[in-house]
Amino acid sequence: MAAAALEPWQVAAPRKRRSAARRPRPKEAAAAAAARGPEAEPEVDGEVVLRRIQESGKDLLISDFWSSALETINTCLTKHLEQLKAPVGTLSEALGNLHIDSSPGESDAAPGAIPRETLLAGSCHWKCVCYGIGNFSTCIIARNQLTFLLLFLEKCQIPRSHCWVYDPLFSQLEIAVLNTLGVTVLCENEEGKRSVCGERTIFYMLHCGTALYNNLLWSNWSVEALSKMVIIGNSFRGLQDRLLTRILQKNYTYIAEILQALEEQEFPQTSQYTDMFNDTSVHWFPVQKLNQLSVHTWAFREEPDYWDCEDLEIIRNKAEDLSATDSNSL
């Protein structure tokens, strides 16, 4: 899969958009529906997939959605870093590149590279973790979501090597493409159980199962850890509205508890990208709000198991499932 075969990124005229009026679905259902629908595409070789990602990037860069989404993220990250009392220099480094004034003809040698602005000096010190992106080689929705992630990494100056990606549905072709793009593909299904380890981390988790968010919160259940997290994913307020209170509190305890200490900003909605980014919000957890939660809230640290939970909407780690089943049978 030769990188030299890829054409440089250039802003192109808008392409005709296929209409899409499907109901919102979890990521796996959306991918399966796309595979059956008119927007589905047969799996091809890696160079074709990379070229399609580039084409998606050209369309996204000139869309109203892209500029609106960047403004939303910019506002949220600014508030997030301000509540951490980040130094002004760090804030500038992390966010200064979120404004659109790129030179369309610029290109790096990296495969799938996008036009860059002049980068500010220094490092923004963010990490990024992406779960559940789906089969982007055959699903247009998943490909657009991956393209957005790559563009976002560029704008926020997060090196692709500092972005970890995982989906149990990835094909070998898709893993090879991601490696070519320079992101780090995780080898194990973590089920969202990843600690930020004291570092500022953005989790990009569009249309993932509710348990994945709950597991992520459990893995970072402290003021120090949660205050360093930003989650771009399903609206927590939307989950609260859709689920019965008793179901939310029983099956997704950590989501239910954190709602009191949550700040959330909805993604903009445009007709062109409705299926790709519907029900998506940026979430962060201000220190001041976290400190107002009770001691009892922080003392509860039981790992979620979901054994009597219907419609879990995530693919479990088979090794862990077998281990837990053996232990429950004793």
N, C-alpha and C positions, 0 to 999 in steps of 0.2 A: 504494500500500500504506500506508494511513493508520494511523499509530501510535495515534491516538485511538480507533480501533475495537477495540483490544485491552483486555480486562478486566484489572484489577489481579491480581497474584499473591495467592492465598489458599490456605492449607493445606486440602486436601480429604480426604474419607474415602478409604481405599484402594480402588482399582478392581480389578475381577476381572482376574486375569492369565491370559493365554493360555499354555498349556503350550508349552515349546520344548525339544526334546531332540536338537538337532542336534550333530554333532561340531564341534570348533573348526576354524575355517578362517581363512586370510588375509583381510584386509579386503575385497578385491575379490570373492573367492569368496563371502564371507558376504553381501555386498550382492546379488550375483547370485542366490544361493539364496533370500534374503528376497523378492526380486522375483518369484520363481516360487511361493513358499509361501503359506500361509494368512494370514501376518502382513503380506503385501505390500499396499500401498495405491496407488491411482492418483495420479499427480501432480496437484496442485491449485494454487489461487492462493496468493500469498504470505501473505495474512492467515490462511488456514487453516493453513498450515505454522507460522506464528508462534504461533497458538493451540494447536496440538498440542505445540509445544515448551514452552509454559507448562504444559499439562496434564502433560507428562512431568516437569516440574520439581516440581509439586505431589506427584506420586507418589514421586519420588526423595527429597524432603525428609523425608517421614514414614517412609522405609524404614530398616530396620536396617543395610542396606548403606551408606547415606550416612554415618551416624554412625561406623561402623567404618572406612570408607575415609578419612574426615577424620582420624581418630585415627592411622591408618597414615601418611598424608601429613605430619601434624603432627610425628610422631616423626622421620620421615626428614629433613624440612626443618630441624628443630632440630639434628640431628646434623650435617647438611651445613653449616649456618651456624656451628656451634660449631667445626668443624674449620677453617673459614676465619678463626676468631677474630673473628667479627663483634661489634661493640659491642652491649651488652645492649639499648640503645634500638632499634637496627635489628632485632634478633631479635624484640622485642616487637611492633614495628610489622608485621613480616612474618607473624607467627604468631598474634598475639593474637586475631585474628578467626576462627580455625579452630574455635571452640567453638560449639555449637549452643544459642543462647538467643534466637532471632529472634522478632520480633513478627509474627505471621501476617498482620495487616492492613496492614502497611506496603507502600508501593509508590512507585517512582520513575516519572518520565515516560518513561524509556527503554523502547522496545519490548522485550518479553521479559524485563523486569526481574524480579528475585527479591526476596523479603523480605530486608532488611538488618538486621544488628545496628547498634548505635551504633559508627561507625567511629572508630578511634584516630587521633590527630593524626599528620600526616606521611605520607611515602610509603614503600612497602616496597621500591621499586627493583628489582622483578623484571620480566623480560620473559617472554613465553610464545610458543612456536611450535607450531602444531598441523598435523601432516601426516596425510593418509589417513583423514579422518573418514568419507568415503563419502557416498552419496546419502541424506541425512537427510530429504528431502521424501517419499520413498517407502519407506524402510527403517527399521523401528522400532529395530533395533540401533544404526544410525548416529545416529538422533535422540536416543536415550538417552545415547550417548557425547558428543554435542554439548551436550546439556543438562547433563551432569556438568561439562563444561568451563566453561560459563557460570556455574554455581554455584560452581565452584572459583575462578574469577577474582574473583567477589564476595567470597568468604571470605578470599582471600589479598590483597585490595585491589589487584589488578592491573587497571588501567584496560583496558577492552576495546580501546581504540585501541592498546594495547601488546601486543596478541595478534595474531600473524600466522597466517593459515590458508591451507592449500592442499590441494587434491585434484584431479588431472586429470580426475576423473569428475564434478565439479560441473556441474550444468546452469545455464543463465542465470538461472532462477528461484532456485536455491539461492544463487548469487552475490548476487542482489538481496536475498534474505533476510538473508544474512550482513552485507551493507552496512547494512541497516536495524538489525541487532542491534549494530552499532558496532565489530565486529572488522575487521581489515585483511586483505583478500583479496589474496594474492600473484598476480601476473600470469604468472609464469614457473615452469615445473617445475624446481625446484632439485635434484631427486633427493636431497634431504636434505643437500646440500653447503652448509651455512650455518654461518658462524663466529659465536661468541658475542660477538666484538669486545670482550672484556674485561668484559662485563656478565653478572650472574647471570641465567641463562635456564633456564626449565623447558620441556622438549620433551614434548609430549603426542602420542604416536604409537601408538595402540592397533591391534593386529593388522596392523601394517605389514610389508612384505617385509623380510627380513633384510638385504638390500643397502642399504636406506635407513638402518638403524642403523650399518652399516659405513661408509657415506659420511659420516654425521654425525661419527663418531669421527675419520675421516681429516681432515675439515675443521677439527678442533679438537685436532690431535695435538700437544699440549704440556701440561705440568703446569699452567701458568697457566690455559689455556682449559678443560681437562677438569675442573679443580677447581671451576669456576664453573657447571657443568652439572648439571641433574637431568633424568633421562629417566623418564617414565611411559609404559611400553610393554611389549612382549613380554619375558618373562623371559629374561635372558641365560643364566642357569643352565639354563633349559629348552632353549635353543638348543644349549648345550653337550651336553646329554643326548641330544638328538634327532639331531644331525648327527654323521657320522663325523668323527673328529679330523682326518684328512687333508683332508676337504672344508672344514671350518671354517678350517683354517690356510691352505689354498690360495685359497679364494674370499672368505673373510671374515676376512682377516688381522688387522684392527684389533680386531674383537670377540675373536678368539682371544688377542691380546696383552693386552687390557685386563682379562681375567677375573681376573688376579692382583691387580689394583688396584681391585676393584669391591666396593661394598657394595650389597646388594639386599634389599628387603623386599617380600614378596608382598602383593597386594591381598586383602582378605577375600573369601570366596566365599559367596554366598547363592543360594538356588534362584531367586529372582525375577530376578536379573541375571546368571545364569550365562553366557549367550551373549554378553553385552555386555562383560564384564570378565574372562573366563577367561584364564589364562596371562598376567596383567598384574602387573607389579612396579614399584616405585619404585627407581631406580638413582642412585647418586651415587659420586663418585670422590675419596676423601680424599687430601689433599696428601701425608700421610705415606706412604701406599701407593704413590702415583704416583712419589714420589722414590726408591722402592726398585727401580723398573724399571731395566734396564740402559741404558747409553748407546747401545748398538746398537739397542735397541727404539725409542728416540726418533729415531735417525738415519734410520730407514726411513720415507720419506714418499711412496712411490710411489702415485699416484692409482689407485684400483680401476677396472677396465674390464669385467670379467665376460663377456668375449667367448666363453669356453668353459664358461660356467656354465649349467647346466640349471635350469629352474623358478625363474627369477629373482624372480618375484612382485612386481615393481615396473614401473611404466610409465616408459619412458625419455624423456628430452628429445630429441625428434626432430631438432632442429637440431644438437645435440651428437653424436648418433649418426651423422648424415650426414658431419659434419666429421671424426670419428674414422675412418669407413670410407674416406673419400678419402685420409687421411693413411696408413692401413695399406696402401693399394693402390699407394703410390709406391715 
